[in-house]
Amino acid sequence: MAERLSLQAVRNGDLVARLGGDEFAVLLADLDPASDLDHTRAVALRLHQAFADVMVLEDQTVDMSASFGMAVWPHHASDADTLLSRAEVAMYSAKRRSEGPVLYDPAIDAASSQTLSLLSELRHAVDHHELRLFLQPKLALDTGRVVGAESLLRWQHPTRGLVPPMSFIPFAEQTGFIRVLTLWVFEESARMWRVLNEGGMRIVISINLSTRDLLDVELPQKFEALLVKHIVPAEAFCLEITESAIMDDPQRAMTTLERLSGLGFKLSIDDFGTGYSSLAYLKKLPVDELKIDKSFVLSMEKDVNDARIVRSTIDLAHGLGLTVVAEGVENAQVWNLLRDLSCDEAQGFHMGKPMPSNEFVHWASGWATRHAAPGPKGVPGPNVTLH
């Protein structure tokens, strides 16, 4: 790709760079202001055509495609960061349209200024320690023992307070900045696991991977480097992937998942039942766990159809040798139903809400103390222990 871009794109002084994964950027320098827009379009069209030609790898031919976004200084931005961001906005527009190269236009994104401001703020948040790691406990349904926790990201904004995830995670996914956030969550989770482990609590920490993460061919080696850095085993983590992320590009996802599994990571399909994944893929994927979406769990004590879906999912997973986690457990009745259906683990407000990571140890100790003695049905019994 790099060679093809370099041969087709540039004059002396121009720059072709790989930003990461499958993303490249071309910097056209010292353009004539009178013709910079036309020249940029001409280069982008030439590149677009170059990707229409198949690539020959030994005896294999590979069809390729690429989406191109363009932004030109000073028409679209006055600084490098904003210029690059606006080129990204245009690129995602090109990807959605499945057309040729797209030149940035504020009309592409009605909230363009707000979007770019948010990207700048997110970069600032990472660099200035504004992000916070929260944990939500996962418990074994047969004993009530704390067996794991899901890592969740929160943003403590200096003026807006605690920013809800839905206000920035979809945006980070759209722009690709989610990869930076995922690595931050993984590293902080590794640090937290060390603290918990040294305190005698051995749990598995779950971390969410986005579509963009899953399609990053370098993700396994990035995670492996962080494991070495923090002296933490891969078995300490469960990586959660949504059905939609897998089905976006099943073959590429399969390759990444096999490499992650080979490193020793536990793998989970999150929000199971809400997507359109094929059972043919499910049986091939190197996953260890299915996580039933809370939309089926929340009302299963009232809705017979939800209860049937949950039962069928548990039976399916166990038939494939997978463990099952139910999320959205908000009362004792649902806990009892899931336990009777032989569901393995549960997560939800009935046991514990997401909490700052430094409060997790205190919560877990309190949970063990409160439920150390036998109780009525729906309350975990005497086997609640922390290992």
C-alpha positions in Angstrom: 0.0 0.0 0.0 2.7 2.4 1.0 4.7 1.9 -2.2 1.6 2.3 -4.3 0.7 5.5 -2.5 4.2 6.9 -2.8 4.5 6.1 -6.5 1.2 7.6 -7.4 0.8 10.5 -5.0 3.6 12.8 -4.7 6.1 15.3 -5.9 9.5 15.9 -4.3 8.8 17.4 -0.8 5.4 15.7 -0.4 5.0 13.2 2.4 3.2 9.8 2.6 2.7 8.5 6.1 1.1 5.4 7.7 -1.0 6.6 10.7 -1.7 3.1 12.0 -3.6 0.0 11.0 -5.0 0.6 7.5 -4.9 4.3 7.6 -2.5 6.4 5.6 -2.1 10.2 5.1 -0.6 12.2 2.3 0.7 15.7 3.0 0.9 17.9 -0.1 3.3 20.8 0.7 3.9 24.2 -0.8 0.9 24.3 -3.0 0.0 27.3 -5.1 -3.0 29.0 -3.3 -4.6 29.6 -6.7 -4.7 25.9 -7.6 -4.4 24.0 -4.3 -7.9 22.7 -4.2 -7.7 21.5 -7.8 -4.3 19.9 -7.3 -5.5 18.1 -4.2 -8.6 16.7 -6.0 -6.4 15.6 -8.9 -4.0 13.7 -6.5 -6.9 12.1 -4.7 -8.5 10.9 -7.9 -5.2 9.5 -9.1 -4.8 7.6 -5.8 -8.4 6.4 -6.0 -7.7 5.0 -9.5 -4.5 3.4 -8.3 -6.5 1.4 -5.7 -8.8 0.1 -8.4 -6.0 -2.0 -9.9 -5.6 -5.4 -8.3 -2.6 -6.3 -6.3 -0.7 -9.5 -7.2 0.9 -11.4 -4.3 2.7 -14.4 -5.7 -0.1 -16.5 -7.3 -2.9 -14.6 -5.6 -4.7 -11.5 -6.9 -6.2 -9.2 -4.3 -9.0 -6.6 -5.0 -8.6 -3.4 -3.0 -10.6 -0.3 -2.2 -10.0 2.8 -0.2 -11.9 5.9 1.0 -10.3 9.3 0.6 -11.0 12.5 2.5 -9.3 15.8 1.8 -8.8 19.0 3.7 -6.8 22.0 2.5 -5.1 24.8 4.5 -6.1 27.5 5.1 -9.6 26.9 3.6 -10.6 24.3 6.1 -8.3 24.8 9.1 -5.6 27.0 10.4 -3.6 24.4 12.3 -2.3 20.9 11.6 -4.4 19.0 14.2 -7.6 20.5 12.9 -6.6 20.0 9.3 -6.0 16.3 9.9 -9.2 15.9 11.8 -11.2 17.5 9.0 -9.6 15.2 6.5 -10.8 12.3 8.7 -14.3 13.7 8.8 -14.3 13.9 5.0 -12.8 10.4 4.8 -15.6 8.9 6.9 -18.1 10.7 4.7 -16.5 9.1 1.7 -16.7 5.7 3.4 -20.4 6.1 4.1 -21.2 7.2 0.6 -19.0 4.5 -1.1 -18.1 7.1 -3.7 -14.9 8.8 -4.8 -12.7 11.2 -2.8 -14.6 13.8 -0.6 -13.4 17.3 0.1 -14.2 18.6 3.5 -17.3 20.7 3.8 -18.9 21.9 7.0 -22.2 20.6 5.6 -20.9 17.0 5.9 -21.3 17.2 9.6 -23.7 19.7 11.0 -21.9 19.5 14.3 -18.5 19.8 12.7 -17.1 22.5 15.0 -18.4 20.7 18.1 -17.0 17.4 16.8 -13.5 18.8 16.2 -13.6 20.6 19.5 -14.5 17.3 21.2 -11.6 15.5 19.5 -9.2 18.1 20.7 -10.7 17.9 24.2 -10.4 14.1 24.2 -6.7 14.3 23.2 -6.3 16.8 26.1 -8.1 14.4 28.4 -5.7 11.6 27.7 -2.6 13.8 28.1 -3.9 15.5 31.3 -5.2 12.6 33.3 -8.9 13.4 33.0 -10.0 9.9 32.1 -11.2 7.6 34.9 -11.5 3.8 35.1 -14.7 2.4 36.5 -15.4 -1.3 37.3 -18.7 -3.2 37.5 -18.6 -6.5 39.3 -19.4 -9.9 37.8 -20.5 -12.7 40.1 -20.8 -16.4 39.9 -24.5 -17.3 40.1 -24.0 -20.6 41.9 -22.0 -19.2 44.8 -22.3 -15.4 44.6 -18.5 -15.1 44.5 -16.9 -12.1 42.9 -15.2 -13.6 39.9 -14.6 -10.6 37.7 -15.3 -7.0 36.7 -15.9 -5.1 33.5 -13.7 -2.1 32.9 -15.7 1.0 31.8 -14.4 4.4 30.8 -15.5 7.7 32.3 -14.3 11.2 31.5 -14.0 13.7 34.4 -14.1 17.0 32.5 -12.7 20.0 34.3 -15.8 22.1 33.7 -18.6 19.7 32.6 -18.1 17.2 35.3 -18.4 13.5 34.7 -19.2 13.2 30.9 -21.5 10.2 30.2 -19.9 7.6 27.8 -22.6 8.0 25.1 -21.5 11.6 24.8 -18.0 10.7 23.5 -17.6 6.9 22.9 -19.6 6.8 19.6 -17.7 9.9 18.4 -14.4 8.2 19.3 -15.5 5.2 17.4 -16.4 7.3 14.3 -13.1 9.2 14.3 -10.8 6.2 15.1 -9.7 7.8 18.4 -11.3 4.8 20.1 -8.0 3.0 19.6 -6.2 5.4 21.9 -9.0 5.0 24.5 -8.9 1.2 24.3 -5.1 1.2 25.0 -5.7 3.6 27.9 -8.3 1.3 29.4 -6.2 -1.8 28.9 -3.2 -0.2 30.6 -5.1 1.1 33.5 -6.9 -2.2 33.9 -3.5 -4.0 34.0 -2.4 -1.7 36.7 -5.6 -2.3 38.7 -5.3 -6.0 38.3 -1.9 -5.9 39.8 -3.2 -4.0 42.8 -6.1 -6.4 43.3 -3.9 -9.5 42.8 -1.4 -8.2 45.3 -4.2 -7.7 47.7 -5.3 -11.3 47.4 -8.2 -10.8 45.0 -7.8 -12.8 41.8 -10.4 -11.9 39.2 -10.7 -11.6 35.5 -11.1 -8.0 34.1 -13.3 -7.6 31.0 -12.4 -5.0 28.4 -14.6 -3.9 25.5 -13.1 -3.9 22.0 -14.7 -1.8 19.3 -15.0 -2.5 15.6 -12.0 -0.3 14.9 -10.0 -2.1 17.5 -10.8 -5.5 16.1 -9.7 -4.5 12.6 -6.4 -3.2 13.8 -3.9 -5.9 12.8 -1.4 -4.5 15.3 -3.7 -4.8 18.3 -2.4 -8.2 19.6 1.2 -7.0 19.7 0.2 -3.8 21.4 -1.6 -5.7 24.1 1.3 -8.2 24.4 3.7 -5.3 24.9 1.5 -3.9 27.7 1.3 -7.3 29.4 5.1 -7.4 29.5 5.4 -3.8 30.7 3.0 -4.4 33.7 4.0 -8.1 34.3 0.4 -9.3 34.0 -0.8 -12.6 32.4 -3.1 -12.5 29.4 -5.4 -14.9 31.4 -6.2 -11.9 33.7 -8.4 -10.4 30.9 -11.5 -11.2 29.0 -11.9 -9.2 25.8 -15.5 -8.4 24.9 -16.5 -8.0 21.2 -19.9 -7.2 19.9 -21.6 -9.3 17.2 -21.7 -6.3 14.8 -17.9 -5.8 15.2 -17.3 -9.4 14.2 -19.7 -9.4 11.3 -18.3 -6.1 9.8 -15.3 -8.1 8.4 -15.6 -11.7 9.7 -12.3 -13.0 8.1 -10.2 -10.1 9.4 -11.9 -10.3 12.8 -11.2 -14.1 12.9 -7.5 -13.5 12.3 -7.3 -10.9 15.1 -9.3 -13.0 17.5 -7.2 -16.1 16.8 -4.0 -14.1 17.6 -5.5 -12.7 20.8 -6.7 -16.2 21.9 -3.2 -17.6 21.1 -1.7 -15.1 23.5 -4.0 -16.4 26.2 -6.8 -13.8 26.4 -10.3 -15.0 27.2 -12.7 -13.8 24.5 -16.4 -13.0 24.9 -19.2 -12.0 22.5 -20.9 -9.1 24.1 -24.6 -8.1 23.6 -25.3 -11.6 22.2 -28.7 -11.8 20.5 -28.9 -8.3 19.3 -26.9 -8.7 16.1 -27.2 -11.0 13.0 -24.2 -13.2 13.5 -24.2 -16.6 11.8 -24.0 -19.8 13.9 -21.5 -21.0 11.3 -19.1 -18.2 12.4 -20.0 -18.6 16.1 -18.8 -22.2 16.1 -15.5 -21.2 14.4 -14.7 -18.2 16.5 -12.1 -18.9 19.3 -14.5 -17.4 22.0 -14.9 -18.6 25.6 -18.0 -16.7 26.6 -21.3 -15.4 25.5 -22.8 -12.3 27.2 -26.6 -12.1 27.0 -27.8 -8.6 26.2 -29.6 -6.9 29.0 -32.6 -6.2 26.8 -33.5 -9.9 27.2 -32.6 -10.1 30.9 -34.3 -7.0 32.3 -37.9 -8.3 31.9 -37.4 -12.0 31.8 -39.4 -12.6 35.0 -42.4 -10.9 33.3 -41.9 -11.6 29.6 -42.1 -15.3 28.7 -40.5 -14.7 25.3 -37.5 -13.0 26.8 -37.2 -15.9 29.3 -37.2 -18.4 26.4 -34.5 -16.5 24.5 -32.3 -16.4 27.6 -32.9 -20.2 28.2 -32.1 -21.0 24.6 -29.0 -18.9 24.6 -27.7 -20.5 27.8 -28.3 -24.0 26.3 -26.7 -23.0 23.0 -23.6 -21.6 24.7 -23.2 -24.6 27.0 -23.6 -26.9 24.1 -20.7 -25.2 22.4 -18.6 -25.4 25.6 -18.9 -21.6 26.4 -19.7 -19.9 29.7 -22.6 -17.5 29.9 -22.8 -14.1 31.5 -26.2 -12.3 31.9 -26.0 -8.5 32.1 -28.8 -6.3 33.3 -29.6 -8.2 36.5 -31.6 -5.7 38.6 -33.5 -7.8 41.1 -33.5 -11.0 43.1 -36.2 -12.6 40.9 -34.0 -12.4 37.8 -31.0 -13.7 39.8 -33.0 -16.7 40.9 -34.3 -17.4 37.3 -30.8 -17.2 35.9 -29.4 -19.5 38.6 -32.2 -22.0 38.0 -31.3 -21.9 34.2 -27.6 -22.7 35.1 -26.4 -19.4 33.8 -22.7 -19.0 34.9 -22.3 -15.4 35.8 -24.3 -12.2 36.4 -23.7 -8.5 36.2 -26.1 -5.7 37.1 -27.3 -3.1 39.5 -28.8 -5.8 41.8 -25.2 -6.6 42.8 -23.3 -3.4 42.0 -23.3 -0.4 39.7 -20.1 0.7 37.9 -17.8 2.4 40.5 -14.5 4.1 40.5 -11.8 1.4 40.4 -10.3 2.5 43.7 -13.7 1.8 45.4 -14.0 -1.7 44.0 -11.9 -3.4 46.7 -14.1 -1.8 49.5 -17.3 -2.8 47.7 -16.1 -6.4 47.2 -15.1 -6.7 50.9 -18.5 -5.3 51.9 -20.3 -7.7 49.6 -18.5 -10.7 51.1 -19.3 -9.5 54.6 -23.0 -8.9 53.9 -23.5 -12.2 52.2 -21.2 -14.5 54.1 -24.1 -16.2 56.0 -26.9 -18.3 54.4 -29.8 -16.1 53.3 -33.2 -16.4 51.6 -33.5 -17.5 48.0 -32.2 -14.8 45.8 -29.4 -13.8 48.1 -26.0 -15.5 47.6 -25.3 -18.0 50.4 -22.3 -18.9 52.5 -19.8 -19.6 49.7 -19.1 -15.9 49.0 -15.3 -15.6 49.2 -12.6 -13.5 47.7 -9.6 -15.3 46.3 
